[in-house]
Amino acid sequence: MPVFKTYMKLLWRTLPTVMIYIFLFSGLLVIMSKILVDNDGYSDVSISISVYDEDNSEVSKTFYEFLDNKYDIVSVPQNEELILDGLFNAVIDYAVVINDGFQEKLSAGETEGLFKSYHDAKGAAGVIVDSAIDEYIKSVCTYQIAGLELNEALESANATLLEEVSVTKETFSESASGGLSKIHSLFFQYFSYIIISVFMSSACPVLLKMNNSNIKKRVNSSCISQSSQTLQLMLGSAVVFIGIWVLLNIIGVFISGESFGKMHILAILNSFVFTLVAAGISILCTAFIKEQRVVNIVSNILSLGMCFLCGAFVPQSMLGDKVLAAAHLLPVYWYIRTNDMLSGLSGEIYSSSSYLLYIGIQLLFAVFFFITFILISRMKYKEENQ
């Protein structure tokens, strides 16, 4: 198999460029894996407040404990100018003064004039703390109306409002295993860009050199038929493409450090199908590109252009309708849509029929690219031998 051996020798020279892409991709994944935090749980927003108790009663102290358990208490001198400075410099988000007579008014069921507050009228912290205080006072009054003494009403309000709520994230899919983790989703999202770039940087230069007139004359003067030449070239390309696909997936598994689930296996299958698409794109480009320096230009246009238009870098949900309508004509769109469905990013519920449809569309693109390349190669061969 002389054509196959020549292909592999030429490929070896492109290895440094390929490894640069892979190392950069791996570095990006490592950085993102450190940044990303699993947000499946729920936690309150951390808000810093200052509390000034002018009533200094048992009831006001109980209320102070409620605020202390719910927010971060920051000590700022009780001076209006210093309080406003603290708000301006973001030392605190909110300040509340418990007015004198707080216990007496609350015992009588009065809710007016209990507090004096300082906060940014446009900030979210003011709304959040105001709402919590209002809810607390209403709860205390409700318990008093129900017949509880003030101290008992305060204890009941504290127990109710400080109780932690367990939030469970439900996944409405055919699989109970849930979607992909964030790092896996990120890996498969950027996979579309890196696989096209790597293939264009490895396969295209080799195939261009194989199309060199001197090499072609040597091959054509041998007893190797045109069909055998094409088959050996495709075999060499297949070894490269599958090898890179396996290497990238190993890197993804190693960095994430997570076990395989059903959705992960489906995502890997999706990436393999797209690998065929990327292989078809890179091989087909060699039928039109004649110079080595043009490869990088075409590679950047295709990889960056399709990935931006189809949602690899920007979520598809944020793209305009006209952009998405055009993206339907590109294979990357269907790859990203499948990945979003598996990871739950798009809100689309996973179903086997949708998955097979999206995979099938990608396969049609791959078949189209390979058939077009074969037809163009045969046409050129006939022209050269006329």
C-alpha positions in Angstrom: 0.0 0.0 0.0 2.5 2.7 -1.2 -0.1 5.5 -1.3 -1.2 4.8 2.3 2.5 4.8 3.5 3.2 8.0 1.6 0.1 9.6 3.2 1.2 8.7 6.7 4.8 10.0 6.1 3.4 13.3 4.9 1.0 13.4 7.8 3.8 13.1 10.3 5.1 16.5 9.3 1.7 18.2 10.2 1.8 16.6 13.7 3.2 19.8 15.5 0.3 21.9 14.2 -2.3 19.2 15.2 -0.8 18.9 18.7 -0.9 22.7 19.2 -4.6 22.7 18.6 -5.1 19.7 20.9 -3.0 21.2 23.7 -4.9 24.6 23.4 -8.2 22.7 23.5 -7.2 20.7 26.5 -5.9 23.8 28.3 -9.2 25.6 27.7 -11.1 22.6 29.1 -8.9 22.5 32.2 -9.5 26.2 32.8 -13.2 26.0 32.3 -13.5 22.9 34.5 -12.0 25.0 37.4 -14.3 27.9 36.7 -17.6 26.1 36.3 -19.5 25.3 39.5 -22.4 22.9 39.7 -25.5 25.1 40.3 -28.0 22.3 40.9 -28.4 23.4 44.5 -29.9 26.7 45.7 -28.5 29.2 48.1 -29.6 32.7 49.2 -27.8 35.7 47.8 -25.2 36.9 50.3 -26.2 40.4 51.5 -24.3 42.5 54.0 -26.4 44.6 56.4 -26.0 46.8 59.5 -28.5 46.6 62.3 -29.0 49.2 65.0 -31.2 48.2 67.9 -32.6 51.4 69.6 -35.3 49.5 71.4 -33.0 47.0 73.1 -35.8 44.7 74.2 -36.3 40.9 74.1 -38.4 41.2 71.1 -36.0 43.4 69.2 -33.1 41.1 70.1 -35.1 38.1 68.7 -35.6 40.0 65.5 -31.9 40.9 65.4 -31.1 37.1 65.7 -33.4 36.5 62.7 -31.5 39.0 60.6 -28.2 37.7 61.8 -29.1 34.2 60.7 -30.3 35.3 57.3 -27.7 37.9 56.3 -24.1 39.0 57.0 -24.0 41.6 59.8 -21.4 44.2 59.2 -20.5 46.7 62.0 -20.8 50.4 60.8 -21.0 53.3 63.3 -24.6 54.6 63.7 -24.0 57.8 61.9 -26.1 58.7 58.9 -23.2 60.0 56.9 -21.0 56.9 57.6 -24.0 54.6 56.7 -24.4 56.3 53.4 -20.7 56.1 52.7 -20.9 52.4 53.5 -23.7 51.9 51.0 -21.9 54.0 48.4 -18.6 52.1 48.8 -20.4 48.7 48.8 -19.3 47.9 52.4 -22.9 47.2 53.2 -26.0 46.6 51.0 -28.6 47.6 53.6 -28.9 49.3 57.0 -31.9 49.0 59.3 -32.6 50.9 62.6 -35.0 49.1 65.0 -36.9 52.1 66.4 -37.5 52.6 70.1 -40.9 51.2 71.1 -40.6 48.3 68.7 -41.8 45.8 71.3 -44.8 47.8 72.4 -46.0 48.5 68.9 -45.6 44.9 67.8 -47.4 43.7 70.9 -50.3 46.0 70.0 -50.4 44.7 66.5 -49.1 48.0 65.0 -46.7 47.7 62.0 -46.1 51.3 61.2 -42.9 53.1 62.3 -41.1 50.0 63.5 -38.0 50.6 61.4 -35.9 53.1 59.5 -33.9 51.7 56.6 -31.1 52.9 54.3 -30.4 51.2 50.9 -29.9 51.8 47.2 -33.4 52.4 45.7 -32.3 50.8 42.4 -30.5 47.9 44.0 -31.8 44.4 44.4 -30.6 44.0 48.0 -33.1 46.6 49.2 -36.0 44.8 47.6 -34.9 41.5 49.0 -34.3 42.6 52.6 -37.5 44.8 52.6 -39.5 41.8 51.5 -37.9 39.5 54.1 -38.6 42.0 56.9 -42.2 42.6 55.7 -42.8 38.8 55.6 -41.4 38.4 59.1 -43.6 41.1 60.6 -46.7 39.7 58.8 -45.9 36.2 60.1 -45.6 37.5 63.7 -48.9 39.3 63.4 -50.6 36.3 61.9 -49.4 34.0 64.7 -50.7 36.6 67.2 -54.1 36.7 65.6 -54.1 32.9 65.8 -53.8 33.2 69.6 -50.0 32.9 70.3 -48.2 35.2 72.7 -45.7 37.6 71.2 -42.6 35.6 72.2 -44.2 32.4 70.9 -45.2 34.2 67.7 -41.6 35.4 67.2 -40.2 31.9 67.8 -42.7 30.4 65.3 -41.8 33.1 62.7 -38.1 32.4 63.1 -38.6 28.7 62.7 -40.7 29.1 59.6 -38.8 31.7 57.8 -35.3 30.4 58.5 -36.2 26.9 57.5 -34.0 25.8 54.5 -35.9 24.7 51.4 -34.6 21.7 49.5 -34.8 22.3 45.8 -34.9 19.3 43.5 -34.1 19.7 39.8 -36.4 17.4 37.7 -35.3 16.1 34.3 -38.2 15.4 32.0 -36.6 12.9 29.6 -36.9 9.3 28.6 -33.8 8.5 30.7 -33.6 8.7 34.4 -29.8 9.3 34.2 -30.3 13.0 33.5 -28.3 15.2 31.1 -24.7 15.9 30.6 -22.6 17.6 33.2 -21.5 21.2 32.5 -17.9 20.3 31.6 -19.1 17.5 29.3 -21.5 19.8 27.6 -18.8 22.4 27.2 -16.4 19.8 25.8 -18.9 18.5 23.1 -19.9 22.1 22.4 -16.4 23.2 21.4 -15.7 19.8 19.9 -17.3 21.0 16.6 -14.8 23.8 16.3 -11.7 21.9 17.2 -12.4 18.9 15.1 -12.9 20.9 11.9 -9.7 23.0 12.6 -7.6 19.9 13.4 -8.8 18.1 10.3 -8.2 21.1 8.0 -4.7 21.5 9.5 -3.8 17.8 9.1 -5.7 16.2 6.2 -5.8 19.1 3.8 -2.0 19.8 3.6 -1.3 16.1 3.1 -3.9 15.6 0.4 -2.7 18.8 -1.4 0.8 17.3 -1.4 -0.5 14.0 -2.7 -2.1 16.0 -5.5 1.3 17.4 -6.4 2.1 16.8 -10.1 5.3 14.9 -9.5 3.8 12.6 -6.9 0.7 12.0 -9.0 2.8 11.1 -12.1 4.8 8.6 -10.1 1.7 7.0 -8.7 -0.1 7.0 -12.1 2.9 5.4 -13.8 2.6 2.4 -11.4 0.2 -0.4 -11.6 -2.1 1.1 -8.9 -5.5 1.8 -10.3 -7.4 5.1 -9.6 -9.9 3.3 -7.4 -7.1 1.8 -5.3 -5.4 5.2 -5.0 -8.6 6.8 -3.7 -9.3 3.9 -1.4 -5.8 4.1 0.2 -6.1 7.9 0.6 -9.5 7.5 2.3 -8.1 4.7 4.5 -5.2 7.0 5.6 -7.6 9.8 6.3 -9.9 7.4 8.2 -7.0 6.4 10.5 -6.2 10.0 11.2 -9.8 11.1 11.8 -10.7 8.2 14.1 -7.4 8.5 15.9 -8.0 12.3 16.6 -11.6 11.6 17.6 -10.5 8.9 20.1 -7.7 11.1 21.5 -10.1 14.1 22.0 -12.7 12.0 23.8 -10.1 10.5 26.1 -8.9 14.0 27.0 -12.6 15.0 27.7 -13.1 12.0 30.0 -9.8 12.5 31.8 -10.4 16.2 32.5 -14.0 15.7 33.6 -13.2 12.6 35.7 -16.9 11.5 35.6 -18.4 8.1 34.8 -20.4 7.4 31.7 -24.1 7.6 31.5 -26.7 7.1 28.8 -26.6 10.7 27.7 -22.8 10.7 27.6 -22.7 7.7 25.4 -25.2 9.3 23.0 -23.1 12.5 23.0 -20.0 10.5 22.1 -21.9 8.8 19.2 -23.1 12.3 18.1 -19.5 13.5 18.1 -18.4 10.5 16.0 -21.1 11.2 13.4 -20.0 14.8 13.3 -16.4 13.6 12.9 -17.5 12.0 9.7 -19.0 15.3 8.7 -15.8 17.2 9.5 -13.8 14.6 7.6 -16.0 15.1 4.6 -15.7 18.9 4.8 -11.9 18.8 5.0 -11.5 16.2 2.2 -13.9 18.1 -0.1 -12.0 21.3 0.4 -8.9 19.8 -1.1 -10.8 19.4 -4.4 -11.0 23.2 -4.7 -7.9 24.4 -2.8 -4.6 24.4 -4.8 -2.3 26.3 -2.5 -1.1 25.4 1.0 -1.4 29.1 2.3 -5.1 29.1 1.4 -5.8 26.2 3.8 -5.6 28.2 7.0 -7.8 31.0 5.6 -10.5 28.5 4.5 -10.1 26.6 7.8 -10.8 29.7 9.9 -13.7 30.8 7.7 -15.4 27.4 7.9 -14.7 26.5 11.5 -15.3 30.0 13.1 -18.1 30.9 10.7 -20.2 27.8 11.1 -19.6 27.6 14.9 -20.7 31.2 15.4 -23.7 30.9 13.2 -24.9 27.5 14.5 -24.6 28.1 18.3 -21.2 26.5 19.3 -19.9 29.7 20.8 -23.3 31.6 21.4 -26.3 29.5 22.6 -28.8 28.9 19.8 -31.5 30.3 22.1 -29.8 33.7 21.8 -29.5 33.7 18.0 -32.1 35.5 15.8 -34.7 33.6 13.8 -33.1 34.6 10.5 -29.7 33.3 11.6 -31.2 30.0 12.8 -33.1 29.7 9.5 -29.8 29.9 7.7 -28.0 27.7 10.2 -30.4 24.9 9.4 -28.5 24.4 6.1 -25.2 23.7 8.0 -24.3 20.4 9.7 -22.9 22.1 12.8 -26.4 23.3 13.6 -27.7 19.8 13.9 -24.7 18.7 15.9 -25.1 21.5 18.4 -28.9 21.0 18.6 -28.4 17.4 19.5 -25.8 18.3 22.1 -28.1 20.9 23.6 -30.9 18.4 23.8 -28.7 15.9 25.6 -27.4 18.4 28.0 -30.7 20.1 28.6 -29.4 23.6 27.6 -32.1 24.3 25.0 -35.1 23.2 27.0 -35.9 20.6 24.4 -37.0 17.3 25.9 -34.8 14.4 24.9 -36.5 11.8 22.7 -35.1 8.9 20.7 -36.9 10.0 17.5 -35.5 13.5 17.6 -32.0 12.2 18.4 -32.1 9.8 15.4 -33.5 12.5 13.1 -30.6 14.9 14.0 -28.0 12.1 13.7 -29.5 11.1 10.3 -29.3 14.7 9.0 -25.7 14.8 9.9 -25.0 11.5 8.2 -26.7 12.8 5.0 -24.3 15.8 5.0 -21.3 13.4 5.4 -22.5 11.2 2.6 -23.0 14.2 0.4 -19.5 15.6 1.0 -17.8 12.2 0.4 -19.8 11.5 -2.8 -19.1 15.0 -4.1 -15.4 14.5 -3.5 -15.3 11.2 -5.3 -17.2 12.5 -8.3 -14.9 15.6 -8.6 -11.8 13.3 -8.2 -12.9 11.1 -11.0 -13.7 14.1 -13.3 -10.2 15.5 -12.7 -8.6 12.1 -13.3 -10.4 11.8 -16.7 -9.4 15.3 -17.7 -5.8 14.6 -16.9 -5.7 11.4 -18.8 -7.4 12.6 -22.0 
